[in-house]
Amino acid sequence: MENLVLKYLESSAIKYKDKIAFISGDHTITFSMTRNKSLSVSNEIINKIGFTKNKPILIYLPKSIEAIVSMLGAVYSGNFYTPTSTNFPSKKIESLVTNLNPSLIITNSSYQDNLINIGISKDKIICYDLINFVQDTTLLKNNMKQLIDTDLIYTYFTSGSTGIPKGVTISHKNVVNFIEAACRIMPIDQNTIFGNQSALHFDITTQDLYTTLKQGSTMVIIPEQLFAFPKKLIEYIDNQKINFIFWVPSAYINVCLFKALDGIELKELKSIMFAGEVMPVKYYNQWKKHLPNLSFVANAYGPTETTVDCTYYIVDREFDDNEEFPLGYPIENTGILLFDKDNKLVTKPNIQGELCVLGTSLSPGYWNNRVKTDEVFVQNPLHNNYDEKMYRTGDLAIYNNEGLL
């Protein structure tokens, strides 16, 4: 249990039993209820397919507490989840189902027909709203003893530069390493209230979700439609007393373009992070003017293959609008290497090289795609003494004169 992500919920369900863990609109759920409902979902999965390990469970639900409980239920059952969106066109869902070949799909009665209409057998569907949430789940403890830290907990599909979806597999070991590091780097505790922006099928949500479970925080699922109405979005953040946001830069930028911060001070918002794209400093500076109690800012970088983020930079000085944030330093148990076009290691400042990543947070590879896995998860070229996989990101970087990426 010590090296499994489930340890976070097991602990918080006792320590923070009746504390609100997740908020979605008018719906809330406590830590103990999150655990109990997740175990009930797990029981449904095991009743359908028996106790299995590392089988794909597709989550076809709107972004919601129900979707989060279903994801955790998949993990409790020994299997892994792949979230998707009910807003995706049927062709995209068909493609995802073909690539993933899920053992089960968790949805609800409202969306079941969408799956049946694309040829999914009703036997492969669990409707969340029909689950018996008062069933006895005590026997599941024995199942958990069979889980190990290299078992998968999720697979996210990314298209990257090719446009062809690749299922990035991530294990307990990967996420535990990242979450332990994140909670040492960031000011997250039981008083933290996250304002979650990313879709459940984007891995930024992994940080919000599992740090909430570890630290006894609260995660507010911000209604997706609010991001189309920046003024209402800012009002919502203020009303919910959200004090930590980790968004993609485009979400921050959109708020600035619509001047939604004008005349407002977000006094509760103390920590902000950005990743996934380049965050222009000029938009960060606009946000900063409206955050009088801002005390933590971080720029993070990392492909999905490196479990959310592999580098971070804590913004500890003023930046002019025309400057750029560095990528910073690798997180714990992560190695960053730059290789030039001749595959020689870059060690000097201002020499461009491909950014490559090694370490505990590295994905085991792509789901059912050995060819692509072997193409980018390669042996560290600095030695051939033992097997040490390295991920070639395809991104170019330099070290600056201060030694920062």
C-alpha positions in Angstrom: 0.0 0.0 0.0 2.9 2.4 0.8 3.8 2.8 -2.9 0.2 3.0 -4.2 -1.8 6.1 -4.9 -4.6 4.5 -3.0 -2.7 5.2 0.3 -3.7 8.8 -0.1 -7.4 8.2 -0.1 -7.2 5.5 2.5 -5.4 7.9 4.9 -7.5 11.0 4.2 -10.8 9.0 4.5 -9.8 8.4 8.2 -7.9 11.6 9.0 -10.4 14.0 7.2 -13.4 11.7 7.2 -16.2 14.3 7.0 -14.3 17.1 5.2 -15.4 18.1 1.7 -13.0 16.6 -0.8 -14.6 17.6 -4.1 -17.1 20.3 -5.1 -18.9 20.3 -8.5 -21.7 22.8 -8.9 -24.2 22.1 -6.1 -22.8 18.6 -5.4 -20.1 17.8 -2.8 -18.5 14.7 -1.5 -16.5 14.0 1.7 -13.2 12.0 1.8 -14.9 9.0 3.5 -17.8 9.0 1.0 -15.3 9.3 -1.9 -13.6 6.1 -0.6 -16.8 4.2 0.0 -18.3 5.1 -3.4 -15.0 4.3 -5.2 -15.0 0.9 -3.5 -18.6 0.3 -4.7 -17.6 1.1 -8.2 -14.6 -1.2 -7.8 -17.0 -4.0 -6.7 -19.2 -3.5 -9.8 -16.1 -3.8 -12.0 -14.9 -7.0 -10.2 -18.4 -8.5 -10.4 -18.4 -7.9 -14.2 -14.9 -9.1 -15.1 -13.5 -10.7 -11.9 -10.4 -9.5 -10.1 -8.0 -8.5 -12.9 -5.0 -6.3 -13.2 -4.0 -3.6 -15.7 -7.2 -3.8 -17.8 -8.5 -0.6 -19.4 -11.7 1.0 -18.0 -13.0 3.8 -20.1 -14.8 6.6 -18.2 -17.5 8.1 -20.4 -19.0 10.7 -18.1 -19.1 14.5 -17.9 -16.4 16.1 -15.8 -17.9 15.6 -12.4 -17.6 14.0 -8.9 -19.1 10.8 -10.5 -16.3 10.7 -13.0 -13.6 11.1 -10.3 -15.2 8.3 -8.2 -15.3 6.1 -11.2 -11.6 6.7 -12.0 -10.7 5.8 -8.4 -13.0 2.8 -8.5 -11.0 1.5 -11.5 -7.8 1.8 -9.6 -9.2 0.1 -6.5 -10.3 -2.8 -8.8 -6.6 -3.3 -9.9 -7.2 -1.8 -13.3 -6.6 1.6 -14.9 -8.8 4.4 -16.1 -8.9 6.4 -19.3 -11.2 9.4 -19.0 -12.9 10.8 -22.1 -15.4 13.6 -22.9 -19.1 13.1 -23.6 -18.8 16.1 -25.9 -16.5 14.3 -28.3 -18.0 13.3 -31.6 -18.9 9.6 -32.0 -16.0 9.0 -34.5 -13.5 10.1 -31.9 -15.0 7.8 -29.3 -15.0 4.9 -31.8 -11.3 5.6 -32.5 -10.5 5.7 -28.8 -12.4 2.4 -28.2 -10.5 0.8 -31.1 -7.1 1.9 -29.7 -7.9 1.1 -26.0 -10.1 -1.9 -26.4 -11.6 -1.3 -22.9 -12.7 -4.2 -20.8 -15.5 -2.0 -19.4 -17.0 1.5 -20.0 -18.4 3.4 -17.0 -21.1 5.9 -18.1 -24.7 6.7 -16.9 -28.1 6.0 -18.3 -28.2 9.3 -20.1 -25.2 8.4 -22.3 -25.5 4.7 -22.6 -27.3 4.8 -25.9 -24.4 6.8 -27.4 -22.1 3.8 -26.8 -24.7 1.2 -27.9 -25.1 3.2 -31.2 -21.4 2.8 -32.0 -21.5 -0.9 -31.4 -20.6 -1.3 -27.7 -22.2 -4.3 -26.1 -24.4 -3.5 -23.1 -22.5 -6.2 -21.2 -19.4 -4.0 -21.4 -21.2 -1.0 -19.8 -21.6 0.0 -16.2 -24.1 2.8 -15.5 -22.9 4.8 -12.5 -26.5 5.9 -11.6 -27.6 2.2 -11.3 -24.8 1.1 -8.9 -25.8 -0.1 -5.5 -23.7 2.2 -3.2 -24.7 0.5 0.0 -23.1 -2.9 -0.9 -20.5 -4.6 1.3 -17.0 -3.8 0.1 -15.0 -5.2 2.9 -13.5 -8.0 0.8 -11.8 -5.5 -1.5 -9.0 -5.0 1.1 -7.7 -8.5 0.1 -7.6 -7.5 -3.6 -5.5 -4.4 -2.8 -2.8 -6.6 -1.3 -2.1 -8.0 -4.8 -1.4 -4.6 -6.3 2.2 -3.4 -6.9 3.6 0.0 -7.7 4.3 -0.9 -11.4 0.6 -1.5 -12.0 -1.0 1.1 -14.2 -3.5 3.7 -12.9 -4.3 5.6 -16.1 -3.7 5.9 -19.8 -4.2 9.2 -21.5 -4.3 9.5 -25.2 -2.3 12.3 -26.8 -1.9 13.1 -30.5 1.3 15.0 -30.2 2.8 16.4 -33.5 1.7 13.4 -35.6 -2.1 13.6 -35.0 -2.2 9.9 -34.4 -3.4 9.1 -30.8 -0.9 7.5 -28.5 -2.0 6.0 -25.2 0.5 7.1 -22.5 0.5 4.6 -19.7 1.2 5.8 -16.1 1.8 3.6 -13.1 1.3 4.0 -9.3 5.1 4.4 -9.0 5.1 7.3 -11.5 2.3 9.3 -9.8 3.5 8.6 -6.2 6.9 10.0 -7.1 5.4 13.1 -8.7 2.9 13.8 -6.0 5.4 13.3 -3.2 7.7 15.8 -4.9 4.9 18.3 -5.7 3.8 18.4 -2.1 7.3 19.2 -1.0 7.7 21.9 -3.6 4.3 23.5 -3.3 2.4 25.0 -0.4 -0.4 22.5 -0.3 -2.2 21.4 2.9 -5.7 20.8 4.2 -6.5 24.5 3.8 -5.8 24.5 0.1 -8.8 24.9 -2.2 -7.9 24.1 -5.8 -9.8 25.6 -8.7 -9.6 22.8 -11.3 -9.6 23.9 -14.9 -8.2 21.1 -17.0 -10.4 18.3 -18.5 -10.1 14.9 -16.8 -8.5 13.6 -19.9 -5.6 16.1 -19.5 -2.9 15.2 -17.0 -2.7 18.5 -15.3 -5.8 17.3 -13.4 -3.6 14.5 -11.9 -1.8 17.1 -9.7 -5.1 18.6 -8.4 -6.7 15.2 -7.8 -3.9 13.3 -6.0 -2.5 16.2 -4.0 -6.1 16.8 -2.8 -6.3 13.1 -1.7 -2.8 13.2 -0.1 -3.1 16.5 1.8 -6.8 16.6 2.7 -7.3 19.6 0.4 -10.5 20.5 -1.4 -10.8 20.4 -5.2 -13.4 22.6 -6.8 -14.4 21.5 -10.3 -14.9 24.9 -12.0 -17.9 24.6 -14.5 -16.4 24.4 -18.0 -18.8 27.0 -19.4 -17.4 29.7 -17.1 -14.2 29.7 -19.1 -16.2 31.2 -21.9 -17.4 34.0 -19.6 -14.2 35.3 -17.9 -16.0 37.9 -15.6 -18.2 35.2 -14.2 -15.2 32.9 -13.9 -13.4 35.4 -11.7 -16.5 36.0 -9.6 -16.8 32.2 -9.1 -13.1 31.9 -8.0 -13.7 34.7 -5.5 -17.0 33.3 -4.2 -15.6 29.8 -3.7 -12.5 31.2 -1.9 -10.2 29.3 -4.3 -6.6 29.8 -3.2 -4.6 27.6 -5.7 -5.0 27.4 -9.5 -2.9 25.3 -11.9 -4.1 26.2 -15.4 -2.9 26.1 -18.9 -1.7 29.6 -20.0 -4.5 30.1 -22.6 -7.0 30.2 -19.7 -5.0 32.9 -17.9 -4.6 34.8 -21.2 -8.3 34.7 -22.0 -9.1 36.4 -18.7 -6.7 39.2 -19.5 -8.0 39.7 -23.1 -11.5 40.2 -21.7 -10.2 42.5 -19.0 -12.1 40.3 -16.5 -9.7 41.3 -13.6 -10.4 45.0 -13.9 -11.6 46.4 -10.6 -11.2 43.1 -8.7 -8.7 41.9 -6.1 -8.6 38.1 -5.6 -7.4 38.2 -2.0 -7.8 34.5 -1.3 -5.8 33.4 -4.4 -2.3 32.8 -3.1 -0.8 30.2 -5.4 -0.8 30.0 -9.2 0.9 27.6 -11.6 1.0 27.3 -15.4 2.1 24.5 -17.7 1.3 22.9 -21.1 2.1 26.0 -23.2 4.4 29.1 -22.9 3.1 31.6 -20.4 3.8 35.1 -21.7 5.2 37.1 -18.8 3.1 40.2 -19.7 -0.1 38.3 -18.9 1.3 36.9 -15.7 2.2 40.5 -14.7 -1.4 41.5 -15.3 -2.7 38.8 -13.0 -0.1 39.6 -10.4 -1.5 43.2 -10.0 -4.8 41.8 -8.9 -3.5 39.2 -6.4 -2.4 41.1 -3.3 -1.6 38.0 -1.3 0.2 36.0 -4.0 3.0 34.0 -2.4 3.7 31.1 -4.7 4.1 31.1 -8.5 5.6 28.3 -10.6 6.2 27.6 -14.3 6.2 23.9 -15.0 7.0 21.8 -18.0 6.5 18.2 -18.9 5.0 15.9 -21.6 2.4 13.4 -20.5 5.0 10.7 -20.9 6.9 12.2 -17.8 3.8 12.2 -15.5 2.4 15.7 -15.5 5.7 17.7 -15.2 9.3 17.0 -15.1 10.7 20.5 -14.4 9.6 23.5 -12.5 10.7 27.1 -11.9 9.5 29.0 -8.8 9.2 32.6 -9.8 11.2 34.4 -7.2 11.9 37.8 -8.8 10.3 40.4 -10.9 10.1 39.7 -14.7 9.7 42.4 -17.4 7.0 41.8 -19.9 9.5 41.0 -22.7 11.3 38.3 -20.6 10.6 34.6 -20.7 10.2 32.2 -17.7 12.8 29.5 -17.5 11.8 25.8 -17.4 13.9 25.7 -14.3 15.1 22.5 -12.5 14.1 18.8 -12.7 11.8 17.5 -10.0 13.0 14.8 -7.6 14.1 11.5 -9.1 14.2 13.0 -12.5 17.2 13.4 -14.8 17.3 16.0 -17.6 19.8 15.6 -20.5 20.3 17.7 -23.6 21.7 16.1 -26.7 22.9 18.0 -29.8 22.2 16.9 -33.4 25.3 14.6 -33.2 23.9 13.0 -30.0 26.6 14.6 -27.9 25.7 15.7 -24.4 25.2 19.5 -24.1 26.8 20.9 -20.9 27.6 24.5 -21.8 25.2 27.5 -21.8 23.3 28.7 -24.8 23.8 25.6 -26.9 20.6 24.1 -28.2 19.8 20.4 -27.7 16.9 18.0 -27.6 15.5 17.7 -24.1 15.5 14.1 -22.8 14.1 12.8 -19.6 15.0 9.8 -17.3 13.8 8.8 -13.9 11.0 7.4 -11.7 8.2 9.5 -13.3 8.9 8.1 -16.8 6.0 6.3 -18.4 6.4 2.6 -19.1 5.5 3.4 -22.7 2.5 3.6 -25.1 -0.5 1.3 -24.7 -0.4 -1.5 -27.3 2.2 0.4 -29.5 5.6 -1.2 -29.1 6.9 0.4 -32.3 6.3 3.9 -31.2 7.4 3.1 -27.6 10.8 1.8 -28.9 11.2 4.9 -31.1 11.1 7.5 -28.3 11.8 5.5 -25.1 15.5 4.7 -25.8 18.6 3.6 -24.0 20.5 6.4 -22.4 23.3 6.9 -25.0 25.8 7.9 -22.4 26.3 4.2 -21.5 25.4 0.6 -22.3 26.2 -1.0 -19.0 22.6 -1.7 -18.0 19.1 -0.9 -19.2 18.2 2.8 -18.5 15.4 4.1 -20.6 15.3 7.8 -21.6 12.4 9.6 -23.2 13.2 11.8 -26.2 10.7 14.7 -26.0 11.4 16.2 -29.4 11.6 19.6 -27.7 14.6 21.9 -27.9 16.1 23.7 -25.0 19.3 25.4 -23.7 20.9 26.1 -20.4 21.1 29.8 -19.6 24.1 31.4 -18.0 22.6 30.7 -14.5 22.4 27.0 -15.3 18.6 27.0 -15.6 16.8 25.2 -18.5 
